[in-house]
Amino acid sequence: MKRTFKIIFFHAIVTILIFNGKLMGQSPLRTSGIVLRGTYWNANSDHLIVSVSNSEEAVNVGPAGGWICFFSRTGDKSFLELNLGAIGEVLVDSYYIDGDDVEVTSILPILVGMRYNVLPLENPSALQPYVTFGAGPYWMVDIHVQDHHREVNEDVGIRSHLLPGFYGGGGLYFHLASWFAFNFDVKYHFINFNPDHGYSGFEFGMGFSFSWGRYTPKGF
């Protein structure tokens, strides 16, 4: 899944670079909007593990999820963003004699950030690269379920904790119209402000945005 997501991600960017033109561009400029994105979170912990032995089978598909982002223009090239995310990871250990262990980890970030467009405002290109950064709380929820083959009952444990963090990265919008664009980005999340934390790591995302309102650049 991880490799497939990266291949699709980079092929999409290459295709956009090849066919990038003025198209309908960004005219008129918009003031606000919403972005819906699917992502793969390449954290520091091991992912995409599939191992089989005589007594155990382990599968870990790695964390993937989605985001919804609300943005509002604060200047000619800057935007304020509110990002709400939901990322999930499932690890299954099947012991042929003892039973099954299932661990589900959810990350629910609520992040406030800034986005800054790189190209000059006068550039009519449909391809608009940007840099972005922000911070906020990351709510971690861990659920552990043990199913014993020889017993009827299951053992369920739930633990949650709130950690601070921040992110930085970049991406691009490919505008098909002033109100609609495809979005591609790469971010690095510093969970607990520590790049070596188990869930710190790169996030690869793609999605689309809808925008509305009219903005008059300063000086026009």
Secondary structure, DSSP 8 states (H G I E B T S, - for coil): -HHHHHHHHHHHHHHHHHH---TTTT-S--SEEEEEEEEEEEESS--SEEEE-SSEEEEE---EEEEEEEEEE-SSSEEEEEEEEEEEEEEEEEETTTEEEEEEEEEEEEEEEEEEE-S-TT---SEEEEEEEEEEEEEEEEEEEEEETT-S-EEEEEEEEEEEEEEEEEEEEEEEETTEEEEEEEEEEEETT-TTSTT-EEEEEEEEEEEES----TT-
